[in-house]
């Protein structure tokens, strides 16, 4: 099986999980559904049209008690800081620039031993701090904090920000 086929199967499996099982992460009184209008695609790849995809506004609280506004793009499984979305609907922050850079972190397969999530490993390789958070319904997630303060979920890093080698 080629690496491209493996990635496609992982993306398909993630989509089935997302569509087949409702997640507590994006429900509750603080989630609002919205779509952006008139946003032009940026770059290429699976996140090129992220701006035109529906998203939910969420509020997460970090372990230090700070409330952060997040955007959740369910179809792509991307949870990113709301500060990344400008008034024109475009996404522009260090977290999104990293995802769209086309330069994923290389992780050897042997390093994926189940003790630490792949998203955490990517964040560590980028030398960025990890932040834990929870929402109002009790779901927890881990985020990577980028230099401009933007947060990106570990799941998005696993799906779009790494390249596994043998």
Secondary structure, 3 states (H helix, E strand, C coil): CCHHHHHHHHHHHHHHHHHHCCCHHHCCCCCEEECCCCCCCCCCCCCCCHHHCCEEEEEEEECCCCEEEEEEECCCCEEEEHHHECCCCCECCHHHHHHHCCCCEEEEHHHCCCCCCHHHHHHHHCCCCEEEEEECCCCEEEEEECCCCCEEEHHHHHHHCEEEEC
